[in-house]
């Protein structure tokens, strides 16, 4: 008969209160997640191989791979011509994130024919991202012809909590340029 190895184990609260020795493995019997000790962190560090996606339609917990955060602008932001403005923002904790957004431009004015639209993901409010983190369209657009433009997906590997913005701008001759937007992020590791 083969030898068996039995790990320290317990319910989530018990595992979280225990500080495993360096290299010691602990099994959370509530979630079936496996943790490795470093001798100092209560609960240990979850072993990546024990992380898996959900199949029950639930959302990933805060701090877990797959965590999803999003925000939509509460109202339109009136853009000034040839400038950049913040359309929506989210706060992301330390981690590796994929972030993208979308902006809807709705020009008004009888002869408002925009010549340029741009949107981007940025960690600076009021500042457009640079290549390759920006989508920019230059053309002769029809008067009052709205545009909906997606930003590129941007990888942000953050070491501290950071506010991330979807930025937008347009060049137009008259009228106003209301813009609304949406920003979303998913923790990838």
Backbone torsions as a table, in degrees:
resi	resn	phi	psi	omega
1	UNK	NA	139.9	-178.9
2	UNK	-72.3	152.8	178.1
3	UNK	-74.7	151.3	178.7
4	UNK	-116.2	147.8	174.8
5	UNK	-118.4	129.2	178.6
6	UNK	-114.5	129.4	-177.8
7	UNK	-93.6	159.0	169.5
8	UNK	-62.7	144.6	-175.7
9	UNK	-154.8	164.2	178.1
10	UNK	172.0	173.3	178.0
11	UNK	-67.0	164.2	-175.4
12	UNK	-49.6	-49.3	-177.9
13	UNK	-62.3	-38.8	-179.6
14	UNK	-67.8	-43.0	178.7
15	UNK	-64.1	-43.5	-178.1
16	UNK	-63.1	-28.6	-178.4
17	UNK	-87.0	-10.8	-176.3
18	UNK	-99.2	136.5	176.2
19	UNK	-105.5	102.6	-177.9
20	UNK	-71.8	149.2	177.5
21	UNK	-64.8	162.1	178.1
22	UNK	-58.3	122.0	-179.8
23	UNK	86.9	-7.5	179.8
24	UNK	-77.2	137.6	179.2
25	UNK	-101.5	141.6	179.6
26	UNK	-135.2	133.7	-179.9
27	UNK	-105.7	127.0	173.6
28	UNK	-84.7	110.1	-175.1
29	UNK	-75.4	-12.4	176.8
30	UNK	-79.4	-43.1	-174.8
31	UNK	-107.2	-9.2	-174.3
32	UNK	59.9	30.3	175.2
33	UNK	-95.1	144.5	-177.3
34	UNK	-106.9	135.8	-177.8
35	UNK	-124.1	144.9	176.0
36	UNK	-112.9	136.4	-179.3
37	UNK	-84.0	152.6	172.4
38	UNK	-121.0	5.1	178.4
39	UNK	86.5	-6.0	-178.2
40	UNK	-133.3	-26.2	-175.7
41	UNK	-93.0	121.5	177.2
42	UNK	-60.3	133.1	-179.7
43	UNK	86.4	-19.8	-178.6
44	UNK	78.5	-172.5	-179.5
45	UNK	-111.0	128.1	-178.8
46	UNK	-63.2	134.1	177.4
47	UNK	-79.2	127.0	-173.7
48	UNK	-54.4	-40.1	-178.0
49	UNK	-61.6	-19.5	179.6
50	UNK	-89.8	-1.4	176.6
51	UNK	-88.0	136.4	178.9
52	UNK	-144.9	160.7	178.3
53	UNK	-70.5	166.4	178.6
54	UNK	-94.0	153.2	177.6
55	UNK	-128.5	10.2	-177.2
56	UNK	-108.3	8.6	178.9
57	UNK	83.1	1.9	179.8
58	UNK	-81.3	164.0	178.5
59	UNK	-91.1	149.8	175.7
60	UNK	-67.3	144.1	-179.5
61	UNK	-71.6	158.8	176.5
62	UNK	-56.8	131.7	-179.9
63	UNK	88.6	-10.2	-178.7
64	UNK	-93.1	153.5	172.6
65	UNK	-56.7	134.6	-178.7
66	UNK	96.0	-8.0	178.0
67	UNK	-53.1	137.2	-175.2
68	UNK	-124.8	129.7	179.1
69	UNK	-130.4	137.7	178.8
70	UNK	-148.8	161.7	175.6
71	UNK	-153.8	147.1	176.1
72	UNK	-120.3	144.2	178.7
73	UNK	-60.8	136.2	-177.2
74	UNK	-71.3	-29.3	177.8
75	UNK	-152.3	171.9	179.3
76	UNK	-67.1	145.1	173.5
77	UNK	-105.2	124.8	178.9
78	UNK	-83.9	111.6	-178.8
79	UNK	-78.6	148.8	169.5
80	UNK	-96.0	146.3	-177.5
81	UNK	-61.3	141.6	176.6
82	UNK	58.7	32.5	176.2
83	UNK	-136.9	170.3	-178.2
84	UNK	-118.3	141.5	179.1
85	UNK	-137.8	154.5	175.5
86	UNK	-76.7	130.5	-179.3
87	UNK	-103.0	-38.5	178.5
88	UNK	-158.4	160.9	179.8
89	UNK	-149.5	158.7	174.5
90	UNK	-140.0	157.7	176.6
91	UNK	-107.2	124.0	-179.4
92	UNK	-113.7	137.0	176.6
93	UNK	-81.0	169.9	179.6
94	UNK	-54.2	138.6	-179.9
95	UNK	152.0	-177.2	-179.1
96	UNK	-103.7	116.8	-171.8
97	UNK	-125.1	145.0	165.9
98	UNK	-103.2	125.5	-174.7
99	UNK	-127.4	137.1	172.9
100	UNK	-152.5	170.4	-178.4
101	UNK	-155.9	-178.9	178.2
102	UNK	-146.0	143.8	179.4
103	UNK	-128.7	136.6	175.2
104	UNK	-110.2	120.8	178.8
105	UNK	-99.6	134.8	-177.8
106	UNK	-133.1	79.2	-176.6
107	UNK	-65.2	146.8	175.1
108	UNK	-126.6	159.9	-179.5
109	UNK	115.9	139.1	-173.3
110	UNK	-59.2	-34.4	-177.5
111	UNK	-120.1	22.0	-176.4
112	UNK	-74.5	94.2	179.9
113	UNK	-111.1	91.0	-177.8
114	UNK	-59.0	146.3	176.8
115	UNK	-108.6	-7.4	-178.0
116	UNK	-161.2	141.0	171.7
117	UNK	-130.9	146.6	170.5
118	UNK	-149.3	152.0	173.4
119	UNK	-148.2	151.1	-175.3
120	UNK	-158.6	168.0	171.5
121	UNK	-101.1	135.6	-177.9
122	UNK	-145.9	155.2	172.3
123	UNK	-101.2	8.9	177.3
124	UNK	-123.6	122.1	-179.9
125	UNK	-65.6	133.7	177.4
126	UNK	80.4	6.9	-178.9
127	UNK	-122.1	127.9	178.4
128	UNK	-71.1	145.3	173.2
129	UNK	-70.0	168.0	178.3
130	UNK	-113.6	170.2	179.5
131	UNK	-55.8	132.8	9.8
132	UNK	-98.6	20.1	-174.0
133	UNK	-98.2	24.8	-178.1
134	UNK	-138.4	144.4	170.0
135	UNK	-110.3	127.1	-178.5
136	UNK	-134.3	131.7	177.9
137	UNK	-118.5	127.1	175.8
138	UNK	-123.1	126.4	-179.5
139	UNK	-173.3	-174.7	172.7
140	UNK	-104.0	100.9	-177.0
141	UNK	-89.8	152.3	179.8
142	UNK	-68.8	151.9	179.0
143	UNK	-58.2	133.9	178.9
144	UNK	60.4	16.9	177.9
145	UNK	-82.7	108.5	-179.5
146	UNK	-70.8	156.3	178.6
147	UNK	-134.8	142.7	171.8
148	UNK	-119.8	122.0	-172.5
149	UNK	-128.9	134.8	176.6
150	UNK	-93.6	146.1	173.2
151	UNK	-80.9	160.8	169.1
152	UNK	-67.0	156.5	172.9
153	UNK	-77.2	131.5	-175.3
154	UNK	-119.3	133.6	174.4
155	UNK	-89.9	125.8	175.3
156	UNK	-120.9	118.2	177.2
157	UNK	-104.9	97.4	-170.4
158	UNK	-98.4	141.6	177.4
159	UNK	-103.9	-7.1	178.4
160	UNK	-149.8	163.8	177.2
161	UNK	-59.1	130.3	-173.7
162	UNK	-138.4	138.4	172.9
163	UNK	-86.0	132.7	-178.9
164	UNK	-119.5	139.5	-171.8
165	UNK	-120.5	147.7	163.7
166	UNK	-100.6	122.3	-175.3
167	UNK	-109.0	151.5	179.6
168	UNK	-150.0	156.2	176.4
169	UNK	-160.3	166.7	-179.9
170	UNK	-156.9	154.0	172.5
171	UNK	-112.5	123.7	-175.8
172	UNK	-149.2	152.7	-172.2
173	UNK	-83.3	-31.8	-176.8
174	UNK	-157.4	-177.4	179.5
175	UNK	70.9	-155.3	179.3
176	UNK	-126.8	166.3	-179.7
177	UNK	-133.7	80.4	174.4
178	UNK	-68.6	141.1	178.6
179	UNK	-136.5	140.8	173.4
180	UNK	-124.9	160.5	-177.4
181	UNK	-158.3	175.4	-177.0
182	UNK	-143.8	140.4	176.9
183	UNK	-133.7	142.4	-179.2
184	UNK	-144.5	153.7	179.1
185	UNK	-144.5	145.7	175.1
186	UNK	-129.4	129.9	177.0
187	UNK	-72.5	122.6	-179.3
188	UNK	-100.6	-18.9	172.2
189	UNK	-167.2	NA	NA
